[in-house]
């Protein structure tokens, strides 16, 4: 598996697809000669680094969405409380 071919479309893949790809590379490493092993291992390291970055991006996005939603709920609660107090 060539580095260029692998890394062309990994940005569009989900974490599950990337994990599956990493598992396939690991399975193939067990069957390879030393030269092929080294090449595939380097690809696996790059893939692992990309998966880690993507995981952190997803985590930050989830945290931001959660915070925004909590802020929205709090703000709606304050508006409702003000409306009740005016009545």
HELIX and SHEET records of a PDB file:
HELIX    1   1 UNK A    3  UNK A    7  1                                   5    
HELIX    2   2 UNK A   10  UNK A   12  5                                   3    
HELIX    3   3 UNK A   15  UNK A   29  1                                  15    
HELIX    4   4 UNK A   34  UNK A   86  1                                  53    
END                                                                             
